[in-house]
Amino acid sequence: MLFQVIDKKNKCPEIFYDGKILKFENHDELTRTWSYTSHLKKAKIECANLYCGGKTPDEVCPDHIRQEWTEVSKKMKSFLKSFIAAKISLDEFCMFNMIPEKFLLEFFHVKNKITDHVLETYQKPDNYDFLYNLNRVLTSISDKRLNIDEKALENLFETYGAHRKLSRLSESGNRVVYNLFGTKTGRLTTRPNSFPILTLKSNYKELILPNNDWLLELDFNSAELRTLLSLAGHKQPEEDIHLWNKENIFKDETLSRQEAKTKIFAWLYNSTSQMPEAEKIYDRKKIKNEYFDGSIVKTLFDREIQADNHHSLNYIIQSTTADLLLKQMIKIHDFLKDKKSYVAFCVHDSIVIDLSIEDRSSLEELVSLFADTDLGKFKVNASVGDNYGDLRKLNV
């Protein structure tokens, strides 16, 4: 049942299974491996890296095979370094064709031992199915290259010189590679080799062009406040939530939207701040009592986080909101499975779809699907444009 994919690239179909290297096929007996790759279309794969919270084989290797793993992993790193030194692109060639088969058999035999150790000794996470599906979507995102306006990038280099952030853009391979376990709350981070989509400056966003026809951004209206409102047992308002707060909490017509927003957030994330009108609706005490036991936060989506009293509410809100957004992204990804459009990336409370003109009839359904969450129907802001830096609001 144990197997390992030799090379994660779709064009490289070889796997290690039963002591041999074989062409990959979706056999039912292939059920346990180290991590998900896009070769794996079936939904019943047990991935060891999800059991151990994203730790590396180095970190979880048992003592009795530590020496074996150290030797083979050191040799594997030497092979990879030699390819880089020889300027051989690892994107263009399959590892099976570049590394001696005898060594691959040895390397993956030891990796199988580590995989088996993790699956037998670590407890399966309560939210494993969610983590597996999310990993599936994030892998799909990293498999696709962003369409970067190379001419505009050259102009930025001429304007700003070889700035470190610009260099990172050009060295990323135009791929967004997320780290599923980068934060304790579940908010995504990106790997060091990724296109820095989460920290991209506003004046660089125009570099991102669609591979299809448009970029469509779906963004929740004040996602964290809406999460809190639902956890407190209230129905979602259809209008902008800051205007709703202005009318239902502050009851002050002279208050601007921005002032209402500033006041509610100043109260929300300051545990000592008192605002009885807000507490009556956004019942912080009730929510903490339900999801925090004094040392562990366990969210609605079965994510467990060690916390103290001071940070507990923040973790409840941020983690629940992060997982809610990611669950919606999975739904959108699966909806687009047989279409030309696809999820290009996500940024905090929004997802961006690389939209084909042939799928424009699905716009209303995409917005509705994204809005329809486990916590009620969230208001969604939709924007569209021919580059990520110039998106215009879309009324759907």
C-alpha positions as CSV (number, residue, x, y, z in Angstrom):
1,M,0.0,0.0,0.0
2,L,2.9,2.3,0.6
3,F,4.3,4.2,-2.4
4,Q,6.2,7.4,-3.3
5,V,5.9,9.6,-6.4
6,I,9.4,10.0,-7.8
7,D,8.9,13.5,-9.2
8,K,5.9,15.8,-8.6
9,K,5.9,17.1,-12.2
10,N,2.8,15.9,-14.1
11,K,4.9,14.8,-17.1
12,C,6.9,12.4,-14.9
13,P,4.7,9.4,-14.1
14,E,7.1,7.2,-12.2
15,I,6.4,5.9,-8.7
16,F,8.3,3.7,-6.2
17,Y,6.1,0.8,-5.2
18,D,6.7,-2.7,-3.9
19,G,10.5,-2.3,-4.2
20,K,10.3,-1.3,-7.9
21,I,9.9,1.9,-10.0
22,L,6.8,1.7,-12.1
23,K,4.7,3.9,-14.3
24,F,1.9,5.5,-12.2
25,E,-1.6,4.2,-12.5
26,N,-4.6,4.8,-10.2
27,H,-4.4,1.4,-8.6
28,D,-6.7,0.9,-5.6
29,E,-3.8,-0.6,-3.5
30,L,-2.0,2.7,-3.6
31,T,-3.3,4.3,-0.4
32,R,-0.4,5.6,1.7
33,T,2.4,8.0,0.8
34,W,4.4,10.9,2.2
35,S,2.7,13.9,0.5
36,Y,0.1,14.8,-2.1
37,T,1.1,15.4,-5.7
38,S,-1.2,16.2,-8.7
39,H,-0.8,12.6,-9.9
40,L,-3.1,11.5,-7.2
41,K,-6.7,11.9,-8.4
42,K,-8.4,9.5,-5.9
43,A,-9.6,10.8,-2.6
44,K,-8.5,8.0,-0.3
45,I,-4.8,8.6,0.1
46,E,-3.3,8.9,3.5
47,C,-0.5,11.5,3.4
48,A,2.0,11.3,6.2
49,N,3.0,15.0,6.1
50,L,-0.6,15.9,7.0
51,Y,-0.5,13.6,10.0
52,C,2.7,15.3,11.4
53,G,1.6,18.9,10.8
54,G,3.9,19.6,7.8
55,K,7.1,18.4,9.4
56,T,9.9,17.2,7.1
57,P,11.2,13.6,6.9
58,D,14.3,14.9,8.7
59,E,12.2,16.1,11.7
60,V,10.2,12.9,12.1
61,C,12.7,10.2,11.2
62,P,12.9,7.6,13.9
63,D,16.3,7.0,15.6
64,H,16.7,3.4,14.3
65,I,16.8,4.6,10.6
66,R,18.4,8.0,11.2
67,Q,21.8,7.0,9.8
68,E,20.2,5.5,6.7
69,W,18.1,8.6,6.0
70,T,21.0,10.9,6.7
71,E,23.2,9.1,4.1
72,V,20.6,8.9,1.3
73,S,19.2,12.4,1.8
74,K,22.7,13.8,1.7
75,K,23.4,12.0,-1.5
76,M,20.1,13.2,-3.0
77,K,21.0,16.8,-2.1
78,S,24.3,16.3,-3.9
79,F,22.6,15.2,-7.0
80,L,20.3,18.2,-7.0
81,K,23.1,20.7,-6.4
82,S,25.1,19.2,-9.3
83,F,22.1,19.8,-11.6
84,I,21.9,23.4,-10.5
85,A,25.7,23.9,-10.9
86,A,25.4,22.4,-14.4
87,K,22.5,24.8,-15.1
88,I,20.1,21.8,-15.8
89,S,16.5,23.0,-15.3
90,L,14.7,20.7,-12.9
91,D,11.4,21.9,-14.5
92,E,12.4,20.4,-17.9
93,F,13.6,16.9,-17.0
94,C,12.3,14.0,-14.9
95,M,14.4,12.9,-11.9
96,F,14.1,9.3,-13.1
97,N,16.0,10.2,-16.2
98,M,18.8,12.0,-14.3
99,I,19.5,10.0,-11.2
100,P,20.6,6.3,-11.2
101,E,17.8,3.9,-10.6
102,K,19.7,1.9,-8.0
103,F,20.0,5.0,-5.8
104,L,16.3,6.0,-6.3
105,L,15.3,2.5,-5.1
106,E,17.5,3.0,-2.0
107,F,16.3,6.5,-1.3
108,F,12.6,5.8,-1.6
109,H,12.8,2.6,0.3
110,V,14.1,4.6,3.3
111,K,11.4,7.3,2.7
112,N,8.8,4.6,2.8
113,K,10.0,3.5,6.3
114,I,9.6,7.1,7.6
115,T,6.2,7.4,6.0
116,D,5.1,4.1,7.6
117,H,6.4,5.3,11.0
118,V,4.4,8.5,10.9
119,L,1.2,6.9,9.7
120,E,1.5,4.3,12.5
121,T,2.5,6.5,15.4
122,Y,0.9,10.0,14.8
123,Q,-2.8,10.6,15.4
124,K,-4.8,11.4,12.3
125,P,-6.0,15.0,12.6
126,D,-9.7,15.6,13.1
127,N,-9.7,18.0,10.1
128,Y,-7.7,15.6,7.9
129,D,-10.2,15.6,5.0
130,F,-10.1,19.4,4.9
131,L,-6.3,19.5,5.0
132,Y,-6.2,16.9,2.2
133,N,-8.6,18.8,0.0
134,L,-6.9,22.1,0.6
135,N,-3.5,20.5,-0.2
136,R,-5.0,19.2,-3.4
137,V,-6.1,22.8,-4.4
138,L,-2.8,24.4,-3.3
139,T,-0.9,21.8,-5.4
140,S,-3.0,22.7,-8.4
141,I,-2.2,26.4,-7.9
142,S,1.6,25.7,-7.6
143,D,1.5,23.6,-10.8
144,K,0.4,26.6,-12.9
145,R,2.6,29.6,-13.7
146,L,1.4,33.1,-13.3
147,N,1.4,35.2,-16.5
148,I,3.9,37.9,-15.6
149,D,4.3,41.0,-17.8
150,E,8.0,40.6,-18.5
151,K,8.3,43.9,-20.2
152,A,6.8,45.8,-17.3
153,L,9.1,43.8,-15.0
154,E,12.1,44.9,-17.0
155,N,10.9,48.5,-16.7
156,L,10.7,48.2,-12.9
157,F,14.3,46.8,-12.8
158,E,15.4,49.9,-14.8
159,T,13.5,52.2,-12.4
160,Y,14.5,50.6,-9.1
161,G,17.6,48.6,-10.0
162,A,18.2,45.0,-8.8
163,H,16.1,45.4,-5.7
164,R,15.8,42.3,-3.5
165,K,12.0,42.1,-3.8
166,L,12.2,42.5,-7.6
167,S,14.8,39.8,-7.8
168,R,12.6,37.5,-5.9
169,L,9.8,38.1,-8.4
170,S,12.1,37.1,-11.3
171,E,13.6,34.1,-9.5
172,S,10.3,32.5,-8.4
173,G,9.5,30.7,-11.6
174,N,6.2,32.6,-11.5
175,R,4.7,30.0,-9.3
176,V,2.7,30.6,-6.1
177,V,3.8,27.9,-3.6
178,Y,1.9,28.1,-0.3
179,N,2.9,26.7,3.0
180,L,-0.1,24.9,4.5
181,F,1.4,24.9,8.0
182,G,3.0,28.3,8.0
183,T,0.9,29.6,10.9
184,K,-0.8,28.1,13.9
185,T,-4.2,29.7,12.9
186,G,-4.2,28.1,9.4
187,R,-3.6,31.4,7.5
188,L,-1.5,30.5,4.6
189,T,2.1,31.7,4.1
190,T,4.3,31.2,1.0
191,R,7.5,29.2,0.7
192,P,10.8,31.0,0.2
193,N,10.9,29.9,-3.5
194,S,7.4,31.2,-4.2
195,F,6.2,34.2,-6.1
196,P,5.5,36.6,-3.1
197,I,1.8,37.0,-3.7
198,L,0.9,37.6,-0.1
199,T,3.4,40.5,0.4
200,L,3.3,41.9,-3.1
201,K,3.4,45.8,-3.2
202,S,0.4,47.5,-4.8
203,N,2.6,49.0,-7.6
204,Y,3.8,45.5,-8.6
205,K,0.3,44.0,-8.9
206,E,-0.1,45.2,-12.5
207,L,2.6,42.7,-13.4
208,I,0.1,39.8,-13.0
209,L,-1.9,39.2,-16.2
210,P,-4.5,36.5,-16.9
211,N,-3.5,33.4,-18.8
212,N,-7.1,33.3,-20.0
213,D,-9.0,36.6,-20.5
214,W,-9.6,38.3,-17.1
215,L,-8.7,38.1,-13.5
216,L,-11.8,37.9,-11.2
217,E,-11.4,38.6,-7.5
218,L,-14.0,37.5,-5.0
219,D,-13.5,39.2,-1.7
220,F,-15.6,38.8,1.5
221,N,-16.9,42.0,3.0
222,S,-15.2,42.2,6.5
223,A,-14.8,38.5,6.9
224,E,-13.6,38.4,10.5
225,L,-16.5,40.5,11.8
226,R,-19.0,38.3,9.9
227,T,-17.4,35.2,11.4
228,L,-17.8,36.7,14.9
229,L,-21.4,37.6,14.2
230,S,-22.2,34.1,13.1
231,L,-20.4,32.5,16.0
232,A,-22.4,34.7,18.3
233,G,-25.6,33.2,16.8
234,H,-26.7,36.0,14.5
235,K,-27.9,36.0,10.9
236,Q,-25.7,37.7,8.3
237,P,-26.8,41.2,7.2
238,E,-27.1,41.7,3.4
239,E,-25.5,45.1,3.5
240,D,-22.0,46.3,4.2
241,I,-21.3,45.2,7.8
242,H,-19.8,48.5,8.9
243,L,-22.9,50.4,7.8
244,W,-24.9,47.7,9.6
245,N,-22.9,48.3,12.8
246,K,-23.4,52.0,12.4
247,E,-27.1,51.5,12.4
248,N,-27.5,48.7,14.9
249,I,-24.6,49.3,17.4
250,F,-23.5,53.0,17.3
251,K,-26.9,54.4,16.1
252,D,-25.2,57.6,15.1
253,E,-26.1,59.1,11.7
254,T,-23.2,61.5,11.9
255,L,-20.7,58.6,12.1
256,S,-18.9,57.8,8.8
257,R,-18.3,54.2,7.6
258,Q,-14.6,54.5,8.3
259,E,-15.2,55.8,11.8
260,A,-17.6,52.9,12.5
261,K,-15.0,50.5,11.2
262,T,-12.2,52.0,13.4
263,K,-14.3,51.9,16.5
264,I,-15.5,48.3,16.2
265,F,-12.0,47.0,15.5
266,A,-10.5,49.0,18.4
267,W,-13.0,47.3,20.7
268,L,-12.8,43.8,19.1
269,Y,-9.1,43.2,19.5
270,N,-8.7,44.9,22.9
271,S,-9.9,42.5,25.6
272,T,-10.1,45.2,28.2
273,S,-12.1,47.6,26.0
274,Q,-15.8,48.1,27.1
275,M,-18.6,48.7,24.7
276,P,-21.9,47.2,26.0
277,E,-23.7,47.8,22.7
278,A,-21.2,45.8,20.7
279,E,-20.9,43.1,23.4
280,K,-24.6,42.5,23.3
281,I,-24.4,41.5,19.6
282,Y,-20.8,40.3,19.2
283,D,-20.8,38.3,22.4
284,R,-17.0,37.7,23.0
285,K,-17.5,36.0,26.3
286,K,-20.0,33.4,24.9
287,I,-17.7,32.6,22.0
288,K,-14.6,32.2,24.2
289,N,-16.6,29.9,26.5
290,E,-17.6,27.7,23.6
291,Y,-14.3,27.4,21.8
292,F,-11.6,27.9,24.4
293,D,-11.1,25.6,27.4
294,G,-8.4,27.6,29.1
295,S,-5.4,26.2,27.2
296,I,-6.6,25.0,23.8
297,V,-8.7,26.7,21.2
298,K,-10.8,24.2,19.2
299,T,-12.5,25.9,16.3
300,L,-15.7,25.1,14.5
301,F,-13.6,23.5,11.8
302,D,-11.7,21.2,14.3
303,R,-8.5,23.1,14.3
304,E,-6.7,22.9,17.7
305,I,-4.4,25.8,18.8
306,Q,-2.6,26.2,22.1
307,A,-3.5,29.6,23.5
308,D,-3.6,31.8,26.5
309,N,-6.6,33.8,27.6
310,H,-5.2,37.0,26.0
311,H,-4.8,35.5,22.5
312,S,-7.7,33.0,22.5
313,L,-10.4,35.2,20.9
314,N,-8.0,36.4,18.2
315,Y,-7.1,32.8,17.4
316,I,-10.8,31.7,17.3
317,I,-11.7,34.5,14.9
318,Q,-8.7,34.4,12.7
319,S,-8.5,30.6,12.4
320,T,-12.2,30.2,11.8
321,T,-12.2,32.9,9.1
322,A,-9.0,31.5,7.4
323,D,-10.5,28.0,7.2
324,L,-13.8,29.4,6.0
325,L,-12.2,31.2,3.1
326,L,-10.1,28.1,2.2
327,K,-13.2,25.9,2.3
328,Q,-14.8,28.3,-0.2
329,M,-11.7,28.2,-2.4
330,I,-12.0,24.4,-2.5
331,K,-15.6,24.6,-3.6
332,I,-14.7,27.1,-6.3
333,H,-11.8,25.0,-7.5
334,D,-14.0,21.9,-7.7
335,F,-16.8,23.8,-9.5
336,L,-14.2,24.9,-12.2
337,K,-12.7,21.4,-12.5
338,D,-14.0,20.8,-16.1
339,K,-13.8,24.4,-17.2
340,K,-11.0,26.5,-18.8
341,S,-11.1,29.0,-15.8
342,Y,-9.2,28.1,-12.6
343,V,-8.3,29.4,-9.2
344,A,-5.0,31.3,-9.7
345,F,-4.3,32.2,-6.0
346,C,-5.8,33.5,-2.8
347,V,-4.8,36.5,-0.7
348,H,-6.1,36.7,2.9
349,D,-9.9,37.1,2.6
350,S,-10.1,36.8,-1.2
351,I,-9.5,34.4,-4.1
352,V,-8.5,35.3,-7.6
353,I,-9.8,33.3,-10.6
354,D,-8.1,33.3,-14.0
355,L,-11.3,33.6,-15.9
356,S,-12.0,32.5,-19.5
357,I,-14.5,34.4,-21.6
358,E,-16.2,31.1,-22.4
359,D,-17.1,30.7,-18.7
360,R,-18.5,34.2,-18.2
361,S,-22.0,32.8,-17.9
362,S,-20.9,31.2,-14.6
363,L,-20.1,34.6,-13.0
364,E,-23.3,34.7,-11.0
365,E,-23.0,31.1,-9.9
366,L,-19.3,31.7,-8.8
367,V,-20.2,34.7,-6.7
368,S,-23.2,32.8,-5.1
369,L,-21.1,29.7,-4.4
370,F,-18.4,31.8,-2.8
371,A,-20.9,33.7,-0.7
372,D,-22.7,30.6,0.6
373,T,-20.6,29.6,3.6
374,D,-21.0,27.3,6.6
375,L,-21.6,30.4,8.6
376,G,-24.3,31.9,6.4
377,K,-24.4,34.0,3.3
378,F,-21.6,36.4,3.3
379,K,-21.6,39.6,1.3
380,V,-19.1,39.3,-1.5
381,N,-17.3,42.1,-3.5
382,A,-16.5,41.0,-7.0
383,S,-13.9,42.8,-9.2
384,V,-12.6,42.1,-12.6
385,G,-9.8,43.4,-14.8
386,D,-7.1,42.5,-17.3
387,N,-4.3,42.8,-14.7
388,Y,-4.3,42.3,-10.9
389,G,-3.4,46.0,-10.3
390,D,-6.4,47.3,-12.2
391,L,-9.5,45.5,-11.0
392,R,-12.9,47.2,-11.3
393,K,-15.9,46.5,-9.2
394,L,-18.4,44.2,-10.8
395,N,-22.1,44.2,-10.1
396,V,-23.3,40.6,-10.4
